[in-house]
């Protein structure tokens, strides 16, 4: 059996960590090591870690705030396992999670891998609606959902596994944020490592979100993607433009409706109706209603962020780090 170290960066979220550690205690397979990296939090999780010291093989570090990517790297540099599993503190694991990872690694030689995220039955209607629009085939093509994509699988850092060799050769996560996970995936592909999707290794991702937080998150996702496209042009995809095209499409629907042409409006209405019915079938009436505003927030937030960054990168000769300093952390990597 491979030695697997869990690496969890935490920033001012002690109660979230408690739920994650409870789910690690409940695993049906033995846990080898858990490293908690406190990323300069004002509200620390030290007391939470102490509560679980007798139930889990826990190691706790406190360091300066340098962002989740650098904190993950710090944790992996201290871990003793053969593989590292990176988790966000707002995730909860199903009981079979580690068993599924062990079974997968026993029959596959991989450099890095990951699973999907799902909504737990206890999640709020808003959390379920946001999870739906971020994972559904009807909204994101299932790239973050429960099916293998037609392209290479790009593990997300809330639920990502990486071998020690892949970490050491790549240097781990970069300082861009968000976007540190696709950045690492591309560099690993360039080094010759293959990525794998582990269907049974899903997590319940709480996303600790309100409408405003959701908009801020997806806007940042959209803002960072053109930077990665410019950095790695061979991995740029036309599909990355789809949210921006959705924005343009909705605006054109409004304009054409004003001049009496209603066919585009009917097409948009039918798409939204389909989305509502699928959500209603899978969830509840309230979640189905919330899916509609969640879709518009996701598409407009991402699409406008994507366009804004694309235009600025095209018109300016300055590097992305100067144009968008809020999307990059400075490296210190020092523990206290």
PyMOL commands that set and color helices and strands:
alter all, ss='L'
color gray80, all
select helices_A, chain A and resi 14-25+46-51+68-78+97-107+125-135+164-170+180-190+211-231+233-235+238-258+263-282+285-315+320-323+325-327
alter helices_A, ss='H'
color red, helices_A
select strands_A, chain A and resi 4-10+33-39+58-63+83-88+91-93+112-114+117-118+159-163+195-197+203-205
alter strands_A, ss='S'
color yellow, strands_A
deselect
rebuild
show_as cartoon
